[in-house]
Amino acid sequence: CPVPGGLREEERVLVSEHSWRPCPEARRRLRGCLEWVKRQLFRVGEDWYFLFILGVLMATISFVMDLLVSRLYEAHRWLYQEVGDILVLKYLSWAMYPTALAAFSTGFSQSITPYSGGSGIPELKTILTGVVLEDYLAIQNFGAKVVGLTCTLMCGSTVFLGKVGPFVHLSAMAAVYLGKIRTSVTRDYENKFKQNEMLVAAQAVGVATVFGAPISGVLFSIEVMASHFAVRDYWRGFFAATCGAFMFRLLAVFNSEQGKAGDLKIDFPFDLLETFFFAILGAVCGLLACAYLFCQRWLLAAVKENRLTAKLLATDKPIYTVLVVLVLASITFPPGLGQLMASRLTMKEYLTSLFDNRTWGALVPNISSSVAGHPSVDPGGLWQEWCHPSATIFGTLAFFLLMKFWMLILATTLPLPAGYFMPIFIYG
């Protein structure tokens, strides 16, 4: 009987689909070999491979970000020195640089996605409790957060913000994306339990790749992020954080960096009598933390209730950022009040100088009285930035604490990607 036209067409289509695939037996054996290799590799668990990739990836991004920020901040210093002694030009070169970068950070991140602003840690804690936040961990937010955070860090100590919180958010987005790749490779259904395990490990990776401290990253993920911490998450978080911290240190060695802030080479960590002062320091920092939270809540409520600032934050966020950063840059202008706050130092240089284990009071008589006006920043003598002819070391440190307390609170209202742990560490 005659073959219907539809069957002929279907036969023709099947022939055309398989005609371009030669050697079916060899391809079948190759697929079998690949499946055998995958079974052998994933015998210990496929999670460990993706945790390793997560740590290496975030360490590389953190190192490249630090390198780029350092180079561009040096360019800002060079521009500030090359304009000469004309006060107006020095002020414009000092203030316009962070203002433009902060405005671009706000506009770029908010135009791509509103989820890229702020720290990201409160939202991640909400996600770990089981609340679903749509598109908050989508991979398209990753690029906006990286670019915005890089511009924020380029503002230096003028804005006085860090990168710990946003990097935890970035690590979580990378973990979610790697989790989707894992499900496609292993051909398993998406497991919510495994996704939470990756997110908890990502918190440790985010902190470890900022400070190069894996144990601190795991403690952070336990104490700050996870309300319920399974025992199996300890090893996963520590493994991923160790891979990230090791990669971060390895890249620093390749770049000839001499260690991180806080590498103190001393024979005795502390004297027994200093324990009493450590206790006083803890009590003072606790009281300051309560005052900080109270003042921050009051300022955030005032900004939302004020008609002008509320309108700017709702419709023109870059303009609000420009106004706030311009105020902060004017206060930290080195020939002005900035000379009493070591305003030319970066956030990392703040930590390096404050971790200096030498007695500054004994070193002051050995330096010139005009050190505060020195045109360059000596990497080996960062403590000299805290010296001023008309004030003592204790005076500049006290003025720094007083000014940065309310300046940090004001900076936390900016709608740009930024972290608040690093400035609090410096303050402590």
C-alpha positions as CSV (number, residue, x, y, z in Angstrom):
1,C,0.0,0.0,0.0
2,P,1.2,3.5,-0.6
3,V,3.2,5.2,2.3
4,P,1.5,8.4,3.6
5,G,3.4,11.6,2.9
6,G,3.6,12.4,6.7
7,L,5.6,9.2,7.3
8,R,7.9,9.9,4.4
9,E,8.6,13.4,5.8
10,E,9.2,11.9,9.3
11,E,11.6,9.3,7.9
12,R,13.5,12.0,5.9
13,V,13.8,14.1,9.1
14,L,15.1,11.2,11.1
15,V,17.7,10.3,8.4
16,S,18.9,13.9,8.2
17,E,19.3,14.1,12.0
18,H,21.4,11.0,12.3
19,S,23.3,11.2,9.0
20,W,25.9,13.7,10.4
21,R,26.9,11.6,13.5
22,P,29.6,9.2,12.4
23,C,31.0,6.3,14.4
24,P,28.1,5.6,16.8
25,E,30.0,2.8,18.5
26,A,33.0,5.0,19.3
27,R,30.7,7.8,20.6
28,R,28.9,5.3,22.8
29,R,32.2,4.0,24.2
30,L,33.4,7.6,24.8
31,R,30.2,8.4,26.7
32,G,30.7,5.3,28.8
33,C,34.3,6.3,29.6
34,L,33.2,9.8,30.6
35,E,30.5,8.4,32.8
36,W,33.0,6.1,34.5
37,V,35.4,9.1,35.1
38,K,32.6,11.1,36.5
39,R,31.6,8.3,38.9
40,Q,35.2,8.0,40.1
41,L,35.7,11.7,40.6
42,F,32.4,12.1,42.4
43,R,32.9,9.1,44.6
44,V,34.0,11.4,47.5
45,G,31.1,13.7,46.8
46,E,30.7,16.3,44.0
47,D,30.2,19.1,46.6
48,W,33.9,19.3,47.4
49,Y,34.9,20.1,43.9
50,F,32.4,22.9,43.6
51,L,33.5,24.2,47.0
52,F,37.1,24.3,45.8
53,I,36.0,26.1,42.7
54,L,34.0,28.6,44.8
55,G,37.0,29.4,47.1
56,V,39.5,29.8,44.2
57,L,37.0,31.9,42.2
58,M,36.2,34.3,45.0
59,A,39.8,34.6,46.1
60,T,40.8,35.6,42.5
61,I,38.0,38.2,42.3
62,S,39.0,39.6,45.7
63,F,42.6,39.9,44.8
64,V,42.0,41.5,41.4
65,M,39.6,43.9,43.1
66,D,42.1,44.9,45.7
67,L,44.8,45.3,43.1
68,L,42.7,47.5,40.9
69,V,41.5,49.6,43.8
70,S,45.1,50.1,45.0
71,R,46.3,51.2,41.6
72,L,43.5,53.7,41.0
73,Y,43.8,55.1,44.5
74,E,47.5,55.7,43.8
75,A,46.5,57.6,40.7
76,H,44.2,59.8,42.8
77,R,47.1,60.5,45.1
78,W,49.3,61.3,42.2
79,L,46.7,63.7,40.8
80,Y,46.3,65.4,44.2
81,Q,50.1,66.0,44.4
82,E,50.5,67.1,40.8
83,V,48.0,70.0,40.9
84,G,50.5,72.0,43.0
85,D,49.7,74.3,45.9
86,I,46.6,75.9,44.5
87,L,44.1,75.2,47.2
88,V,41.0,75.3,44.9
89,L,42.5,72.7,42.5
90,K,43.6,70.5,45.4
91,Y,40.1,70.6,46.8
92,L,38.5,69.8,43.5
93,S,41.0,66.9,42.8
94,W,40.3,65.5,46.3
95,A,36.5,65.9,46.4
96,M,35.4,65.2,42.8
97,Y,37.2,61.9,42.6
98,P,35.2,60.0,45.3
99,T,32.0,62.0,44.5
100,A,32.1,60.9,40.9
101,L,32.9,57.3,41.8
102,A,30.2,57.0,44.4
103,A,27.6,58.5,42.1
104,F,28.6,56.1,39.3
105,S,28.5,53.2,41.8
106,T,25.0,54.1,42.9
107,G,23.6,54.8,39.4
108,F,25.2,51.7,37.8
109,S,24.2,49.2,40.5
110,Q,20.6,50.6,40.9
111,S,20.1,50.7,37.1
112,I,21.0,47.0,36.7
113,T,19.2,45.7,39.8
114,P,18.1,47.2,43.1
115,Y,19.3,44.1,44.9
116,S,23.0,45.1,44.4
117,G,22.9,48.0,46.9
118,G,23.8,47.8,50.5
119,S,25.6,45.0,52.3
120,G,23.4,42.0,51.6
121,I,23.9,40.2,54.9
122,P,20.4,40.9,56.3
123,E,18.8,39.5,53.2
124,L,21.0,36.4,53.2
125,K,20.1,35.7,56.8
126,T,16.4,36.0,55.8
127,I,17.0,33.5,52.9
128,L,18.7,31.0,55.3
129,T,15.7,31.0,57.5
130,G,13.6,29.7,54.7
131,V,12.1,32.9,53.2
132,V,12.2,33.0,49.4
133,L,13.5,36.3,47.9
134,E,13.0,36.2,44.2
135,D,16.0,37.1,42.0
136,Y,18.1,38.2,45.0
137,L,20.8,35.6,44.3
138,A,20.5,35.7,40.5
139,I,23.8,35.8,38.6
140,Q,22.9,39.0,36.8
141,N,23.3,40.8,40.1
142,F,26.9,39.6,40.3
143,G,28.4,42.0,37.8
144,A,26.5,45.0,39.1
145,K,27.6,44.3,42.6
146,V,31.3,43.8,41.6
147,V,31.5,47.0,39.6
148,G,29.6,49.1,42.2
149,L,31.7,47.7,45.1
150,T,34.9,48.4,43.2
151,C,33.9,52.0,42.7
152,T,32.9,52.3,46.4
153,L,36.3,51.0,47.5
154,M,38.1,53.4,45.2
155,C,36.7,56.3,47.2
156,G,39.1,55.2,50.0
157,S,38.7,56.4,53.6
158,T,36.7,59.4,52.4
159,V,33.5,57.4,52.4
160,F,34.9,55.0,55.0
161,L,33.2,51.8,53.9
162,G,34.5,48.2,53.3
163,K,33.7,45.1,51.3
164,V,33.1,42.3,53.7
165,G,29.3,42.3,53.5
166,P,29.0,42.7,49.7
167,F,31.6,40.0,49.3
168,V,29.5,37.6,51.3
169,H,26.6,38.4,49.0
170,L,28.9,37.9,45.9
171,S,30.0,34.6,47.3
172,A,26.4,33.5,47.9
173,M,25.5,34.4,44.3
174,A,28.5,32.4,43.0
175,A,27.5,29.4,45.2
176,V,24.0,29.4,43.8
177,Y,25.2,29.5,40.2
178,L,27.7,26.7,40.9
179,G,24.9,24.7,42.5
180,K,22.9,25.0,39.3
181,I,25.9,23.8,37.3
182,R,26.3,20.9,39.8
183,T,22.7,19.8,39.2
184,S,23.2,19.9,35.5
185,V,26.4,17.9,35.7
186,T,25.1,15.2,38.1
187,R,21.7,15.3,36.5
188,D,20.0,15.5,39.9
189,Y,17.0,17.4,41.0
190,E,17.7,20.7,42.7
191,N,18.0,20.0,46.4
192,K,17.1,22.8,48.8
193,F,19.1,21.3,51.6
194,K,22.3,21.2,49.5
195,Q,21.7,24.7,48.4
196,N,21.6,25.9,52.0
197,E,24.8,24.0,52.6
198,M,26.5,25.8,49.7
199,L,25.2,29.2,51.0
200,V,26.5,28.6,54.5
201,A,29.9,27.7,53.0
202,A,29.8,30.7,50.8
203,Q,29.5,33.0,53.9
204,A,32.8,31.6,55.2
205,V,34.4,32.0,51.8
206,G,33.3,35.6,51.5
207,V,35.1,36.5,54.8
208,A,38.1,34.3,54.2
209,T,38.9,35.8,50.8
210,V,38.7,39.4,52.2
211,F,41.0,38.9,55.2
212,G,42.8,35.6,54.3
213,A,41.5,34.0,57.5
214,P,39.5,30.7,57.0
215,I,38.8,30.1,60.7
216,S,37.3,33.6,61.1
217,G,35.2,33.0,58.0
218,V,33.8,29.8,59.5
219,L,33.1,31.5,62.8
220,F,31.4,34.3,61.0
221,S,29.1,31.9,59.1
222,I,28.2,30.2,62.4
223,E,27.7,33.2,64.7
224,V,26.3,35.8,62.2
225,M,24.6,34.0,59.3
226,A,23.2,30.6,60.2
227,S,20.4,30.2,62.8
228,H,20.7,26.4,62.4
229,F,24.2,25.1,61.7
230,A,24.5,21.4,60.8
231,V,27.7,19.5,61.8
232,R,28.4,18.6,58.2
233,D,28.5,22.3,57.3
234,Y,31.6,22.9,59.5
235,W,33.8,20.8,57.2
236,R,32.3,22.2,54.0
237,G,32.7,25.8,55.2
238,F,36.2,25.3,56.5
239,F,37.3,23.5,53.3
240,A,36.0,26.2,51.0
241,A,37.3,29.0,53.2
242,T,40.7,27.4,53.4
243,C,40.9,27.0,49.6
244,G,39.9,30.7,49.2
245,A,42.4,32.0,51.8
246,F,45.2,29.9,50.4
247,M,44.6,31.1,46.9
248,F,44.4,34.7,48.2
249,R,47.7,34.4,49.9
250,L,49.2,32.7,46.9
251,L,48.3,35.5,44.6
252,A,49.7,38.0,47.1
253,V,53.0,36.2,47.0
254,F,53.0,36.3,43.3
255,N,52.4,40.0,43.4
256,S,55.2,40.4,46.0
257,E,53.0,41.7,48.7
258,Q,54.5,41.5,52.2
259,G,51.7,40.0,54.2
260,K,48.3,41.3,55.4
261,A,47.4,43.8,58.0
262,G,47.7,42.3,61.4
263,D,50.8,40.2,60.9
264,L,52.5,41.1,64.2
265,K,56.0,39.8,64.7
266,I,56.5,40.1,68.5
267,D,58.0,37.9,71.1
268,F,55.2,38.4,73.7
269,P,51.6,38.8,72.6
270,F,50.7,40.8,75.7
271,D,51.6,41.2,79.4
272,L,49.4,39.9,82.2
273,L,48.5,43.4,83.4
274,E,47.1,44.3,79.9
275,T,44.3,41.8,80.4
276,F,42.6,44.4,82.7
277,F,42.8,47.0,79.9
278,F,41.4,44.4,77.4
279,A,38.4,44.0,79.6
280,I,37.9,47.8,79.8
281,L,38.3,48.0,76.0
282,G,35.6,45.3,75.5
283,A,33.2,47.2,77.8
284,V,33.8,50.5,76.1
285,C,33.3,49.0,72.6
286,G,30.1,47.4,73.8
287,L,28.7,50.8,75.0
288,L,29.9,52.4,71.7
289,A,28.1,49.7,69.7
290,C,24.8,50.4,71.6
291,A,25.2,54.1,70.9
292,Y,26.1,53.4,67.3
293,L,23.0,51.3,66.7
294,F,20.8,53.9,68.5
295,C,22.1,56.8,66.4
296,Q,22.0,54.8,63.2
297,R,18.3,53.9,63.7
298,W,17.5,57.5,64.5
299,L,19.3,58.8,61.4
300,L,17.8,56.2,59.0
301,A,14.3,57.1,60.4
302,A,15.1,60.9,60.0
303,V,16.3,60.4,56.4
304,K,13.1,58.5,55.5
305,E,10.8,61.0,57.1
306,N,12.5,64.1,55.7
307,R,10.7,65.2,52.6
308,L,13.8,66.1,50.5
309,T,16.0,63.1,51.3
310,A,13.0,60.7,51.0
311,K,12.3,62.0,47.6
312,L,15.9,61.8,46.5
313,L,16.2,58.2,47.7
314,A,13.0,57.3,45.9
315,T,13.7,58.9,42.5
316,D,17.3,60.4,42.4
317,K,19.6,58.2,44.4
318,P,22.8,59.4,42.6
319,I,22.1,63.0,43.6
320,Y,21.7,62.0,47.2
321,T,25.0,60.1,47.0
322,V,26.7,63.1,45.5
323,L,25.5,65.4,48.3
324,V,26.5,63.1,51.1
325,V,30.0,62.2,49.6
326,L,30.7,65.8,48.9
327,V,30.1,66.6,52.6
328,L,32.4,63.7,53.7
329,A,35.1,64.7,51.2
330,S,35.0,68.3,52.4
331,I,35.5,67.2,56.0
332,T,38.4,64.8,55.2
333,F,40.2,67.4,52.9
334,P,43.9,67.0,54.1
335,P,44.7,70.7,54.4
336,G,41.6,71.1,56.6
337,L,40.2,68.7,59.2
338,G,41.6,65.7,57.3
339,Q,45.1,66.3,58.6
340,L,43.8,65.4,62.1
341,M,42.3,62.1,60.9
342,A,45.0,60.7,58.6
343,S,42.6,61.0,55.8
344,R,45.1,60.2,53.0
345,L,45.4,56.6,54.2
346,T,43.3,53.9,52.6
347,M,41.2,51.4,54.6
348,K,43.9,48.8,54.5
349,E,46.5,51.3,55.5
350,Y,44.4,52.3,58.4
351,L,44.5,48.7,59.7
352,T,48.3,48.4,58.9
353,S,49.1,51.6,60.8
354,L,46.9,50.9,63.8
355,F,48.3,47.3,64.1
356,D,51.8,48.8,64.4
357,N,53.3,47.4,67.6
358,R,55.7,50.3,68.2
359,T,55.2,53.1,70.7
360,W,54.3,56.1,68.7
361,G,54.9,58.5,71.6
362,A,58.5,57.5,71.7
363,L,58.9,57.9,67.9
364,V,57.4,61.4,67.7
365,P,60.5,63.3,68.9
366,N,62.6,61.6,66.1
367,I,60.6,63.0,63.2
368,S,60.3,66.5,61.8
369,S,57.5,68.7,63.1
370,S,56.3,69.2,59.5
371,V,55.6,65.5,58.8
372,A,51.9,66.1,58.6
373,G,52.4,68.2,55.4
374,H,54.6,65.6,53.7
375,P,53.5,65.3,50.1
376,S,53.7,61.5,50.0
377,V,52.7,58.5,52.1
378,D,55.6,56.4,53.2
379,P,54.5,52.7,53.4
380,G,57.0,52.1,56.2
381,G,55.9,55.0,58.2
382,L,52.2,55.1,58.0
383,W,52.0,56.0,61.7
384,Q,53.4,59.4,60.8
385,E,50.1,60.3,59.2
386,W,48.7,60.5,62.7
387,C,51.2,63.1,63.8
388,H,50.4,66.8,63.7
389,P,52.5,69.8,65.0
390,S,49.5,71.2,66.9
391,A,48.2,68.0,68.4
392,T,49.4,64.9,70.1
393,I,49.0,61.3,68.9
394,F,46.2,60.9,71.5
395,G,44.5,64.1,70.2
396,T,44.4,63.0,66.6
397,L,43.2,59.5,67.6
398,A,40.4,61.0,69.8
399,F,39.4,63.4,67.0
400,F,39.3,60.5,64.5
401,L,37.0,58.5,66.8
402,L,34.7,61.4,67.4
403,M,34.4,62.4,63.7
404,K,34.3,58.9,62.2
405,F,31.5,57.9,64.5
406,W,28.9,60.1,62.9
407,M,30.5,60.0,59.5
408,L,30.2,56.3,59.3
409,I,26.6,56.5,60.4
410,L,26.0,59.0,57.6
411,A,27.8,56.8,55.1
412,T,25.6,53.8,55.9
413,T,22.6,55.7,54.4
414,L,24.2,55.7,50.9
415,P,22.4,53.4,48.4
416,L,25.5,51.8,47.0
417,P,27.2,48.4,47.4
418,A,29.3,48.7,50.6
419,G,30.2,46.8,53.7
420,Y,30.2,48.0,57.3
421,F,32.4,45.5,59.1
422,M,35.8,46.8,57.9
423,P,35.2,50.4,59.3
424,I,33.9,48.9,62.5
425,F,37.1,46.9,62.8
426,I,39.2,50.0,62.2
427,Y,37.1,51.9,64.8
428,G,37.7,49.2,67.4
